[in-house]
Amino acid sequence: MEDKRADDANETAAVNETAAATAPDPADLQRERDELKDLLLRKSAEFDNYRKRVERDRQASSEVAAASMLEELLPLVDDLERALKAEAGTGVDSYRRGVELIQSKLNEILRKRGVRPIESLGADFDPYYHQAVAYEHADGRRDGEIIEEFRRGYMLGDRLLRPSMVKVAKG
């Protein structure tokens, strides 16, 4: 029994010696901790700078796009000003032609920018593309068919800009 205790004591001493030999120096641990802390602070600062740079770039891009669109709209403002300066004695037909010309220019600008109108009349009601503001019994029309458009809807690519306001036929 004493031999067993002696063996256990020798084994415990050997483990303690091995642990002491392989235990890191507290100074090494502190230096490693400081290096990791410094690395964390640097990476955190880099990420913060990256986030700020992306936000600045996004804002600059947005401003450039807005300026470009506004620049295209300025000739329409000029045309409207000229129409308002026209003499009161000028006929209604000339006013109408002027307004039609301005509308045509505006539609062309929107088309170039990828904006397209939603064709609603005669189509089936789709709550994603249409906002029903009225229902009406309509003979000869399908249930859910759009029979009148109050306000045109628009798409930008696959993105809905504004739904169409419509009247829908009831069965």
Contacts in CASP RR format, 6 or more apart in sequence:
PFRMAT RR
TARGET T0000
AUTHOR 0000-0000-0000
METHOD contacts of the structure
MODEL  1
MEDKRADDANETAAVNETAAATAPDPADLQRERDELKDLLLRKSAEFDNY
RKRVERDRQASSEVAAASMLEELLPLVDDLERALKAEAGTGVDSYRRGVE
LIQSKLNEILRKRGVRPIESLGADFDPYYHQAVAYEHADGRRDGEIIEEF
RRGYMLGDRLLRPSMVKVAKG
69 109 0 8 1.000
69 113 0 8 1.000
72 109 0 8 1.000
72 112 0 8 1.000
73 106 0 8 1.000
73 109 0 8 1.000
75 105 0 8 1.000
76 102 0 8 1.000
76 105 0 8 1.000
76 106 0 8 1.000
76 109 0 8 1.000
79 98 0 8 1.000
79 101 0 8 1.000
79 102 0 8 1.000
79 105 0 8 1.000
80 102 0 8 1.000
83 95 0 8 1.000
83 98 0 8 1.000
83 99 0 8 1.000
83 102 0 8 1.000
86 94 0 8 1.000
86 95 0 8 1.000
110 116 0 8 1.000
110 154 0 8 1.000
113 156 0 8 1.000
114 156 0 8 1.000
114 157 0 8 1.000
115 154 0 8 1.000
115 155 0 8 1.000
115 156 0 8 1.000
115 161 0 8 1.000
116 154 0 8 1.000
116 155 0 8 1.000
116 157 0 8 1.000
117 152 0 8 1.000
117 153 0 8 1.000
117 154 0 8 1.000
117 155 0 8 1.000
118 129 0 8 1.000
118 130 0 8 1.000
118 152 0 8 1.000
118 153 0 8 1.000
118 154 0 8 1.000
118 155 0 8 1.000
118 163 0 8 1.000
118 164 0 8 1.000
120 129 0 8 1.000
120 130 0 8 1.000
120 146 0 8 1.000
120 149 0 8 1.000
120 152 0 8 1.000
120 153 0 8 1.000
120 164 0 8 1.000
120 166 0 8 1.000
121 146 0 8 1.000
121 147 0 8 1.000
121 148 0 8 1.000
121 149 0 8 1.000
122 145 0 8 1.000
122 146 0 8 1.000
122 147 0 8 1.000
123 145 0 8 1.000
123 146 0 8 1.000
124 142 0 8 1.000
124 144 0 8 1.000
124 145 0 8 1.000
124 146 0 8 1.000
125 132 0 8 1.000
125 144 0 8 1.000
125 145 0 8 1.000
125 146 0 8 1.000
125 166 0 8 1.000
125 168 0 8 1.000
128 160 0 8 1.000
128 163 0 8 1.000
129 153 0 8 1.000
129 160 0 8 1.000
129 163 0 8 1.000
129 164 0 8 1.000
130 146 0 8 1.000
130 163 0 8 1.000
130 164 0 8 1.000
130 165 0 8 1.000
130 166 0 8 1.000
130 168 0 8 1.000
131 163 0 8 1.000
131 164 0 8 1.000
131 165 0 8 1.000
131 166 0 8 1.000
132 166 0 8 1.000
132 167 0 8 1.000
132 168 0 8 1.000
133 150 0 8 1.000
133 165 0 8 1.000
133 166 0 8 1.000
133 167 0 8 1.000
134 148 0 8 1.000
134 167 0 8 1.000
134 168 0 8 1.000
135 167 0 8 1.000
135 168 0 8 1.000
135 169 0 8 1.000
135 170 0 8 1.000
136 147 0 8 1.000
136 167 0 8 1.000
136 168 0 8 1.000
136 169 0 8 1.000
136 170 0 8 1.000
137 169 0 8 1.000
137 170 0 8 1.000
137 171 0 8 1.000
138 145 0 8 1.000
138 147 0 8 1.000
138 169 0 8 1.000
138 170 0 8 1.000
138 171 0 8 1.000
141 147 0 8 1.000
141 169 0 8 1.000
141 171 0 8 1.000
142 169 0 8 1.000
142 171 0 8 1.000
143 169 0 8 1.000
143 170 0 8 1.000
143 171 0 8 1.000
144 168 0 8 1.000
144 169 0 8 1.000
144 170 0 8 1.000
144 171 0 8 1.000
145 168 0 8 1.000
145 169 0 8 1.000
146 164 0 8 1.000
146 166 0 8 1.000
146 167 0 8 1.000
146 168 0 8 1.000
146 169 0 8 1.000
147 167 0 8 1.000
147 168 0 8 1.000
147 169 0 8 1.000
148 166 0 8 1.000
148 167 0 8 1.000
149 164 0 8 1.000
149 165 0 8 1.000
149 166 0 8 1.000
149 167 0 8 1.000
150 165 0 8 1.000
150 166 0 8 1.000
150 167 0 8 1.000
151 162 0 8 1.000
151 164 0 8 1.000
151 165 0 8 1.000
152 164 0 8 1.000
153 161 0 8 1.000
153 162 0 8 1.000
153 163 0 8 1.000
153 164 0 8 1.000
153 165 0 8 1.000
154 161 0 8 1.000
154 162 0 8 1.000
155 161 0 8 1.000
END
